[in-house]
Amino acid sequence: MTPVAWRWLVALLIVLLLLPLVIPAFFVLLLIEIAILALFATAFNLLMGFGGMVSFGHAAYFALGAYTAALLVKKAGVAMLLALAAAPLVAAAGALFFGVFIVRLTATYFAMLSLACGQIVFTIIFKWTSLTGGDNGLLNVWPPPLLKAPAAYYYFTLAVVGLSILALHAIVQSPFGYALKAVRENPRRARFIGVNVRRHQLIAFVLSGFFSGLAGGLFAFFNGSVFPDFAYFNKSFEPLVVVLLGGMQSFFGPLAGALGFKVLETFIARQWPIYWPLFLGIVVIAVVVLLPRGFVGLLEARTWRIGPARRK
Amino acid sequence: MADRARTPQVVLQTRKLKKHFGGVQAVCGVDLSVPDGDLRAVIGPNGAGKTTLFNLITRDIPHDSGQIHFQGEEISALSPHAVCRRGIGRTFQITSIFRRLTTLENVQTALLTHHRRHYNLFAPASRLYRDAALALLERVGLSEQALKPSGVLAHGDQRRLELAIALAGDPRLLMLDEPTAGMAPRERHEIMELVARIGADTGLTIVFTEHDMDVVFAVAAHITVLHQGWVIAEGRPQEVRANQEVQRIYLGQQVARSR
């Protein structure tokens, strides 16, 4: 990153740290949700934006994380931090299990099989009532008193999400990330520089599942309860929409997308819940047509236009 | 020693290699033997099976029967990335690069992978093998273009980039499928002279296909002529030029064209 970008990042961090002191609890809770969604979408975009793989079943790994955390706390009496640490591991294991089959396919078939695997996870959660509570979900999954206040859980979430996003950023810039982009651009050429394409895609899938599971675990303690529809395919389209809104070409696109999505949802869906899908559909169409690079495209397009003009 | 000089080690050998697509026998039992350090042209009219032969040797597509030996080892069952790891680099007839990566990143990625760093999740890749990548770009004449997205380069420059990507794998055998496709005649000669120079400097064995006979006869050390999936002639350029079968096929094609 450039020094300017670092300065903006530090400024953003200071603002994020000070915000809970001045805004009402309602907005603190909203910020927590935005942060968790941002992590989920950034993990999803490791696959879509950087690996060229569109998953339609990513809610499965979010839900595996959420249920792992909830079950460990509720049924095994494990401490919250340990349960949260287990969430991404179980989700990654799930991603490995399904990913082995999914990455054998490409494009539409990849998307369809990922959707099918997601629905398998949903069905297991839904039907295994003795363990998961089925449709009733699992209630009273709260963090320890120390983290229960909105501001406290906000800072905790901010730290976990911040570190995870730094890790994902490092992965994108790493040799693994370069080879992943090469696979996205041209799998055949990637093979002939020596990349084992399927294995590379599988590792990306597992990493994406890992961070999606962590987002799910964070959400379980935020929400205080977990439900089967965390794994339902509606939930799988959430990171897809967020990434489309924010811009999948950019690493930070999903962050902007999560912010935009949640703000819109808060102000539109709560006022006119029936019209929310209609409104969201219009927004998505508008962004895809007018801003193919998403919200972050706005910033990039401006600097790009100013640049050459100045040179003249 | 004298004995070895007369019969240099064979780098690539195929035996009775066959491939058909539906009812078309594209490659009909090709025996090819390429000695170490050779600069071999594979020529033939359109549909002769040149590209298919390349794709079979690099394991891009599976063959029906026959064997492929590289440096004395059978590679007929390996996957493409494993073949690449053994030391066969290649370029494609239709330019195949990583278009949304910069020119430099294209070569860096190939170097990172070649040095087996591509599973490293945390090192910042932009600093790794940068100098080596720049040196390769300099070698193919692309230093100025290093930081541009490779997709915006001129066609000829993209072909040069693909050559640099293939060289980044430090191959023992380089398979170039029409490296000058779509180029102007002058650029064709430039590129093939570059290829010949790289071969001479590094002792790399190179197999290439080419439509421009001027270029072929100017640089190739040996020529293999394919026709309808069969090898019909093989030898030094002057031997191949004198071959009546070859003359008939190329003359026949010209007659067909003028009609």
Interface residues (C-beta under 8 A of the other chain):
Chain A: A170 I171 Q173 S174 P175 F176 G177 Y178 A179 K181 A182 E185 N186 R188 R189 A190 R191 F192 I193 G194 V195 N196 V197 H200 I203 L207
Chain B: T58 D60 S79 P80 H81 C84 R85 G89 R90 F92 S96 I97 F98 R99 R100 L101 E105 Q108 T109 A110 L112 T113 H114 R117 H118 Y119 N120 L121 F122 A123 P124 A125 S126 L128 I165 A166 A168 G169
